[in-house]
Amino acid sequence: MSRRDISLTVNGKALSGAAEPRMTLLDFLRDVLGLSGTHMGCEHGVCGACTVIHEGQPVRSCLMLAVQAERQSIETIEGLAGEDGSLSVLQDAFRDAHGLQCGYCTPGMLMSAEALLRENTSPTDENIREAIGGNICRCTGYTQIIDSIRLAAERLRETSS
Amino acid sequence: MSTPESHGSNYHQISRKRRIVEDKRFVTGQGKYVQDVPLPNLKHAAVLPSPYPRARIKSINAEAALALEGVIGVVTGAEIAEHVTPLYHGIDLPNVRWYPLANEMARYAGEWVAVVVAEDRFIAEDALDLIEVDYEPLDPVVDPEKALNDPSALVHPDHGTNLIFEGNFTWGPVEGDFAAADHNLSFRVRWGRSSTVPIETFGVQAQWEPGIDTLNVWASIQMPNYQEQIATALGLPTSSVRVLQDVDVGGSYGVKRGVKHTVMVGYLSRKYGVPVRFIEDRLNNMSGGDNHGPDRIFYSDVAFNDDGVITSLKIKAIDDCGAYPGRGPFQLGKPIAAIVGPYRINSVQYNPISVTTNKSGQVPVRGMGQGPTNFMIESAVDHVARHLDLDRIEVRRRNFIRADEFPYENPSGTKYDSGDYHTVMDKALELASYDDLVKRRDEVRASGKLAGIGVGACLEPSGGNNMFEYLFNPKLEISTFMEGCQVRVDATGQIVGTMATTTSGQGHETLVATIVGEDLERDPDDIRVVHADSLSGLPTRSPIASRMAVMLGGAASGAAKKIKDKLLAIAAHNLEKPVSELDYEGGDIFDRADPSRKLTWSQLVHIAYRQYHNLPEGMEPGLQAIHVEQVPLGGQLPDENNKVQLYPCFSFQAHIPFVEIDPGTGKVIVHDYIIAHDCGTVINPDIVRGMIIGGVAHGIGAALYEKFAYGEDGQFLSGTFVDYVMPSVFEVPYVKDAEHCTPSPLTSHGQKGSGEGGYLGAPAAMASAVNDALQPLGLTINELPMRMTDIENLLNGS
């Protein structure tokens, strides 16, 4: 099957690669652009492991084709930390409150939480549940994930005040 | 949230809040899972599933597939069967032949019958569509009880029966206890076919290196004797199979056992001379991965007195292990470790039966069968309470083993190490504000709705002394389930711990670093922990059986102590004082009589590595130690009465969920979940809390949602996450937990296992809650999962 060249912005950088029209954005990020932080879980849009931020909104990269991302902005887990490798407030909070175990759902979970906290640094628990309601975690039972997002929000509020 | 202070231990590192070393790579997207390990010239495999649950494979035509550009080869089950030996079952089953691909007969819908290797996964999947298989469909074997009693069809004709295993065990005076009891009652409960379903499917890649006769394997694995099983099936010496263990595993909870997948890609890599990767897609995983959990029907009788004291149990357990048993039937054996749960039940009769059907095969799931058994035991207690109109908590209190009775030997010969079940239950009730909870329940009921409080207790056997294997197969005369760890202090004083297995979220690197740091009084954050590969590695039984805190922890501690002893011997020689007159502090060693005479950590390391002339005569230079931990209390085969010490350590949990049921739809809403737990000394509070609560969520799933359903025609009905429903954050409440610590007298620091208890207790507690909610209607439900439609049907009387 013929390939098409796709140019897009990933984590603020202009990147391009070739993909068949049937290739998902998930596979494109992982296999063509070499960004393996985004994970494949179910490939049918339920588990949320592959969540990335597309034009500011969290989306499942397994339900989007790479060609649909042409000239668009995508953010992945690789873009959260600082240039010097320092953890973002959200990443650090997940580490501090151990909001993960095996780490496999974590990139998707973080991207969903990132999208929430950009909009709202004072989320209620209900807001947090809404934000990660499409991300399945089999390890934690979510309690420490909620702790982590609460902690990140608190620290973001402290920084901004 | 747990705080460091709440653990109150005397340790400097253990039980203290400490960031988990593994988390850094995961929050930055730098975990290295099998799909993230690049290999040059890597090829990709895809598998063709059988559409029929039971069918003879008459022929396979792969010509068109082979003609597709980019296809490297197609391999069928018949070819594989010629070149590999059948895969290992725990039970001795010479005529139940299990291969990576179906040979001659497909035995379940979804079983893989052929595999394509191609330049990429897209091409491999395109080629699958071009393979023509001529099947002769046969009537499938679906219902396990029917398969057993009326074997009109045989899953494995050469085996001659659908019965895979039956055991008859009697421990203690069962008939006498039944005759003497004031009451007895019979009940049936069923545990549905579910599993842990990690978000990462199973994946493996293999690379045959002919120049060194070595098969390199990277896999998302959690499996004992993995290297041995691959080597045996492929006809290689184990010294030619190198399993790389520094692969992050994206969740397992028992099920990542992909021996068949690995043997398949190992064969392909050798045949085609290229590295081959196979990553299950979700449907491969759900329908054909041979990774379903127990599917169990219990018929039980319980004998008890007027005061609610239970004296004896008779248990018949029929388990549907699917088409390929693997280690699955052993899941009827492990529960013997806690066959009476936390209760002082005097005698037990146990009749475990494993039966084969046309469904995907079985693997060990979190707790290895203890979850279903605990659900049955807790159901028995609730039945007794209901029968006598006694309070469920009071009946439990009357039957709990008392704190002053440990070590307590249960009827099957296992001694429970320690515990204080009454106190832990009290802590759960206190955290739940139980009296207020009862008021809340009654208020909800008064408003015309259904509400219930669950009560569940459970034991979590930990440490993994798998002597039940011998009870199920006397050829397995195995009495050690050891674990090794190496600690090395390098020439600059840096410490590296080496473990022998993969890890799948349990934080083993943090475990080893914390324990070594504690024992050597060095900062755990400066201790590196690596995973040896299977050729350079250490004896291991893999991270199963809630055993790593006990066994890897014990091994790490043992190795650290050997290092410390060596440092003390070096210091004694150089300070010219006996060890008994020296003090070790933070890695430095002092003359107790004159602390100005000392050798620092750096000086001691320097002597060990650079100054042979200052070492005691005959001492090996360098600073490294290996310790292989034997399971505490292990080492003995069962006696003539089949009594044996199974797992050494027993954690305890008390669960209190509060639920509401929508009377219109049958939907269960879990409003509150309270758990109190005692796993002895907690090594890392955040890790323990996470695993306990994660286990609860998993148990809520098994209780309310998760089921691998098959139709009466044997077709698989749960191939997506829309059909196999797992709890999201909306289905799991913010779990409140309380801790209690009864140290184990058997382990290095008093620790016990904690990875399973949440899951072992939650389904029973959820069933208790739902049944409490249904009680005003005079209804009960005895089958898991209790899905919305099941409850709706019950409420509608259909």
Interface residues (C-beta under 8 A of the other chain):
Chain A: M1 E20 R22 M23 R30 L35 S36 G37 T38 H39 M40 G41 C42 E43 H44 V46 C47 A49 T76 I77 E78 L80 A81 G85 L87 Q91 D92 F94 R95 D96 A97 H98 L100 Q101 C102 G103 Y104 C105 T106 P107 L110 D125 R129 I132 G133 G134 N135 I136 C137 R138 C139 T140 G141 Y142 T143 Q144 I145 I146 D147
Chain B: M1 R19 I20 E22 D23 K24 R25 F26 V27 T28 G29 Q30 G31 Y33 Q35 D36 F122 T196 V197 P198 I199 E200 D248 V249 G250 G251 S252 Y253 I279 D281 R282 S504 G505 Q506 G507 D686 I687 R689 G690 M691 I693 G694 G695 V696 A697 H698 T720 F721 V722 M726 S728 V729 F730 V732 Y734 V735 G758
